[in-house]
C-alpha cells in the first residue's frame, strides 16, 4: 500500500487547534469521558491502554490521559505530533509516525479509536479495511474499536449538484464535492488573510455505517453499540454523525 500524502504540514498544524472543538464546545471532554469508561470496561488486566489512530495535536489523547488512561498514538504528520509534544503532558504519550492503516505499536490495548471523521482520510476502501484489521491486531481479547464520523451528507446536496457549501465566514470558505460512483469526496478550503485568499484541497472517501460494520466483520470484530454522539443519544435515520463501537471477541 502506498504511503499517503501528508495533508497536515506545519502551516496547517500551526492553526489546527484554533478551529472549533470536535463537534462543538465541550465535545473533546465528552469524548474523553466516553473513551475512558470504555477502556476501563474492556481492560482484562485492569490496566487501561488506548491507541489513537490519527492522534494529531492530542485534542482527545491529552484529556484521555488525564483520566488515567495510558495513551499511545499513530500519525503521519510530524508537524501535528510536534504540537502534541509541546503541550503539557505531551511527552507522556508515545507516538509512532506512520500510516495508521498499517503502522504498528508494541503491545496490546483495551481500546483503539479514530475520531473527528478521520477514517475518511483513508481514501480507498482497501485502506479503510486495512485500518480495521490493524485495529483488531492491536486489541486484546474483548477490546473495542471506536470510530466517530459523519453520516455522508448526500441528502443535503442541492438538487442536481455535487457540491455542498459547508461553512462561510469572512475568514474562511469551506465546501465539499462528492462523486457518488466512487464515494470520493473532496474538501475545498479558502482562508482569507488581509483580503487575500489561499486555496487548498484535500481528498476523502466517505463511508456508510453498514459498510464500516462489514469492514469490522472482515477484521473479526462485531458491532457492539452505535450512538449519535458521545452522550449516548439514539442513532436514527436523521442522525448526521455516529459513534460506533466494535468488539473483538474475548475467546
N, C-alpha and C positions, 0 to 999 in steps of 0.2 A: 504494500500500500504506500502511495506517495506521501511524503511529509507535507501537510497542508501549509499554506501561506500564513504568516503571522500578520493578522489584521489589527493587532494592538501594539504598534510601536510606541516609542516614547511620547510622541506628540498626542497620541490618543490616551495613553496611560496617565499623562500629566493632568488631564481634566476628567478622567473617568469617574472619580468619586464626587465630582461636582454635580453629577446627574441625580435624578430622583432615586429615593430608596427603592429596593426591589418591590415592585407592585404597590408602592405607596409608603407614606410615613409609618415607621414602626414595624414594617414587614420583615426587616432583617432580624430583629429580635424575635418576632413571632416564628420565623423560620428556624432560628437557633433553638428556641424552646421546643418546637416540634421535633427537631432532629436529635436534640439531647435526650429527650424522653424515649424516642425510638431506639437510639443507640444503647440506652440502658436496658430496655426490654429485650433487645436482640443479643446482648452480650452474654455468652455462655459462661465465660470465666469471671464475669463481674467487672472486667476492665473494658471501659468504653473507648473504642478506637474507631475513628471515622476517616474516610478517604474522600476528598472532594475532587471531582473531575472539573477542570477549568476553575482553579482556585482564585485566579486573578489577583486583585488587591486585598483579598481577605475580608470582604464585606460580610460574608457569612462565617468564614472559618474563625475569625478572631472572637466574635461573640460566642460561638460554639465552644471554643477553647476556654473561655472564661466561665463556662458552665461545667467545667471539669472533664471535658472530652479531649482525649489525645487526638489531634487532627494532623493529617498529612494531606498533601495536595499534589496534583499534576497540572501543569500549564505549559503551553508552548511559548508564551510571551515572557521573555526575560525582563522587559520593561515593567510589565504589570507586577511580576513577582518582586522586583526591586522595591516597588511601592509597598507591598505587603511587609517585606523585611524591615523597612524603615519605620514601621508603625510600632507602638508599644506592644510587646508580646509577640511580635512577628517572628523573631529568631527562635521562638519555641516551637514553631511549626515547620516540619520537614517538607521540602518541596522538591519534586522531580521535574526537570524541564523536559518536555516532550509532548507528543500527541496523546491525549487521554484515551483515544480509542485503542492504543496498542502499548503505551508505556507501562512499565511495571514498577511496583514498590515492594520492598521486602515486608514479609509478614502477612497476616490476615486481619480482617476488620469486621466489626459487627455491623457497620454501616458504610455504604458508599452513596454519594449523592451528586446531583447535577442540577443546578438551578438557573433561574433567570433566562429561560429559553435557549440555554447553551447547547442542548442536544442538536439544535438546528445549525450550529456552526460546523457540524459534520455534514458535508454537502452531498453525500451519496448514501444510498440505502446500505451498501456493503459496510461503510464506515460506521453507520449507526448500529448495525448488527454486531460489528466487532466491539463497539463500546459496551454493549450489554454482556458480551462474552468476557470482556476484560473485567467488568464489574463483578460478575459471578466468580471469576477466578480469584479475585481478591477477598471475597466474602468467606467468613467461617460458616459452617452449617447453621442454618437458622437466621443468618444475617439478611439485611434488607438493602435494596437499591431504590433510591428515591429520585424521581425526576419532577421538576416543576417547570412547566412550559405552557405556552398559549395554545388554545384550540385554533386551528387555521381559520383565518378571517375571511374566507371566500364569500360568506353570506353578506358581508359588509361592502363588497365591491360594488361600485356603481354599475347599473345595467350596461352590458356590452363593453365594459372596460376591464383592464387587468392591472390597474394602478390604484392603490389605496392611499389617500392622504392620511398621515398619522398624527403629525404634530407641526404646528406652525406658530412661531413666535418671532419677535424682532431679531432674536439672536440665532434661531435655528429653524430650518425646514426639514422635515423627515417624511418620506413616503416609502411604500413597499410595492414592488411589482411581482406578479405571480405568473407562472407557467403551469397550468393545471395538467398538462400532458406529462410533465416530468417531475412535478412537485418542487420545482426550482422556485426560489424566492430571492429577491434582491432588495437590500436596503439602500436607499439613496439619501444622503445627508449633505446639507449645505449649512455651514457655520459662518456667521457674519461677524466680522471684527472691523470696527472703524469704517463701516459702509462697504467693505469688500467681502465677497463670499468665496468660501473654499469648499469645493465639492469632493466627496469621497463616496465610494460604494463598497458593499460587502455582500458576498453570496451566502445563501442559506438553503436548507432543504426543510420544508415544513413536513410535519408528520402527524398522523391521526392517532388518537388514543388506542384504537383497536390494533393498529399497526405496531405500536410500541408493545402491546400485550403479546403479539406474535413473536416479536424480537426477544422478549423475555422468555417465552417458551423455548425458542431455539437455543437460548443460553441455559436452559434447565431451571428457570425460575417461574413462579406463578404470581398472578395478581393477588395482593392481599387487601389493599384499600385504594380508593380513588376519591379525592375530595376536590371541591372547587378552589380551596385556598388553605392556608396554613392553620386557620382556626377550625378546620373540620366541617366547613359548610358543605351541604349535599351537592354532588356533581349532577347537573341536569343538562338537558338539550340546549338550554340557554347559557350555559357556563362558557366563559371566554378564556378561562385558564383552568389548569388542573394540577394537583399534586398527587402523583401516583406512587404506590409502594408495592414493589415486587419482593418476594421472599425466596431465598434459597432453601431447599428442603433440608431439614435437620437430620435426616437419616438416609 
